[in-house]
């Protein structure tokens, strides 16, 4: 717990250390301190955010119940990095939750092109097919996911 206090003390003394603010914002999301993270990301500003920042901001927004906000910042993130795997993964889950199967499937197919994410993409494509009342199609994707089972535990 000493490190966050050290960073907080450093941030109180300066207003222009974006690297320190970015680091604390990212750490705050990873620690589940979403309200702190949201305030810190606000200090960074949209123009200075990288795709990873936008991904984590979207995570914090999603966890606070703001799916619309998370989708908006993830869309910005995909403009910066169209194949950012974590953003694609988050967008797929939100679109699936909102019954936007076409968008979710398109994003999952993009995610599946990345070798380290094939299993997760196929698992999500299975969920999409199941939600579309296509259990046979779902099973096919889930079997593909199991072929890359080791990737699912990462």
C-alpha positions in Angstrom: 0.0 0.0 0.0 3.0 2.3 0.4 3.5 2.7 -3.4 0.1 4.2 -4.2 0.5 6.7 -1.3 3.9 7.6 -2.7 2.5 8.2 -6.2 -0.5 10.1 -4.7 1.9 12.4 -2.8 3.9 13.0 -6.0 0.8 13.8 -7.9 -0.4 16.3 -5.3 2.8 18.3 -5.8 2.6 18.5 -9.6 0.0 19.1 -12.2 1.8 18.1 -15.3 3.3 14.7 -14.7 1.1 12.7 -17.1 3.2 9.6 -16.9 2.6 9.4 -13.1 -1.1 10.1 -13.5 -1.3 7.5 -16.2 0.5 4.9 -14.1 -1.7 5.5 -11.1 -4.9 5.5 -13.3 -4.0 2.1 -14.8 -3.0 0.7 -11.4 -6.3 1.9 -9.9 -8.3 0.0 -12.5 -6.3 -3.1 -11.9 -6.9 -2.8 -8.2 -10.7 -2.2 -8.7 -10.6 1.4 -7.6 -12.7 2.6 -10.4 -13.9 5.9 -9.1 -10.3 7.0 -8.5 -9.3 5.7 -11.9 -12.1 7.7 -13.6 -10.9 10.9 -11.9 -7.3 10.2 -12.9 -8.2 9.4 -16.5 -10.1 12.7 -16.6 -6.9 14.5 -15.6 -5.0 12.8 -18.5 -7.6 13.9 -21.1 -8.8 12.1 -24.1 -6.3 13.5 -26.5 -3.4 12.1 -24.4 -4.8 8.7 -23.9 -3.3 5.6 -25.7 -5.4 2.6 -26.7 -4.4 0.8 -23.4 -5.7 3.8 -21.4 -8.9 3.8 -23.3 -9.3 0.1 -22.7 -8.8 0.5 -19.0 -11.1 3.5 -18.9 -13.7 1.4 -20.6 -13.3 -1.4 -18.0 -13.8 1.1 -15.2 -16.9 2.6 -16.9 -18.3 -0.9 -17.5 -17.8 -1.9 -13.9 -19.6 1.2 -12.7 -22.6 0.3 -14.9 -21.9 2.7 -17.8 -21.9 0.3 -20.7 -22.7 3.2 -23.1 -19.6 5.1 -21.9 -17.4 2.0 -22.1 -18.5 1.4 -25.7 -17.8 5.0 -26.6 -14.2 5.0 -25.3 -13.5 1.5 -26.7 -14.7 2.8 -30.1 -12.1 5.6 -29.7 -9.5 3.0 -28.7 -10.3 0.9 -31.8 -9.8 4.0 -34.0 -6.3 4.3 -32.4 -5.5 0.6 -32.6 -8.1 -1.3 -34.7 -6.9 -4.8 -33.6 -6.4 -4.1 -29.8 -7.4 -7.5 -28.4 -8.6 -6.4 -25.0 -10.8 -3.7 -26.5 -12.2 -6.1 -29.0 -12.9 -8.6 -26.2 -14.7 -6.0 -24.1 -16.7 -4.8 -27.1 -17.8 -8.3 -27.9 -19.0 -8.9 -24.4 -21.0 -5.6 -24.2 -22.5 -6.2 -27.7 -23.5 -9.7 -26.7 -25.1 -8.4 -23.5 -27.0 -5.8 -25.5 -28.1 -8.5 -28.1 -26.1 -6.8 -30.9 -25.1 -10.1 -32.3 -24.0 -8.9 -35.8 -21.5 -6.4 -34.2 -20.3 -8.9 -31.6 -19.7 -11.6 -34.3 -17.8 -9.2 -36.5 -15.5 -8.2 -33.6 -15.1 -11.8 -32.6 -13.9 -12.7 -36.1 -11.4 -9.9 -35.9 -10.2 -11.1 -32.5 -9.9 -14.7 -33.8 -7.3 -13.6 -36.3 -4.9 -13.0 -33.4 -3.3 -16.3 -32.5 -3.2 -15.8 -28.7 -6.9 -14.8 -28.7 -8.3 -17.5 -31.0 -9.7 -19.7 -28.1 -11.4 -16.7 -26.4 -12.8 -15.5 -29.7 -14.2 -19.0 -30.6 -15.7 -19.3 -27.1 -17.5 -15.9 -27.6 -18.5 -16.9 -31.1 -20.1 -20.0 -29.6 -22.0 -17.8 -27.1 -23.2 -15.6 -30.0 -24.4 -18.6 -32.0 -26.2 -20.0 -28.9 -27.9 -16.6 -28.3 -28.9 -16.7 -32.0 -30.7 -20.1 -31.3 -28.0 -22.0 -33.3 -26.8 -24.6 -30.8 -25.1 -26.7 -33.5 -23.1 -23.6 -34.6 -22.3 -22.9 -30.9 -21.0 -26.4 -30.4 -18.7 -26.1 -33.4 -17.1 -22.9 -32.1 -16.8 -24.3 -28.6 -15.0 -27.3 -30.0 -12.6 -25.0 -31.8 -12.1 -23.2 -28.5 -11.2 -26.4 -26.8 -8.6 -27.2 -29.4 -6.8 -24.1 -28.0 -7.8 -24.8 -24.4 -4.5 -23.6 -22.9 -5.2 -20.1 -24.2 -8.5 -19.9 -22.2 -6.7 -20.1 -18.9 -4.4 -17.1 -19.5 
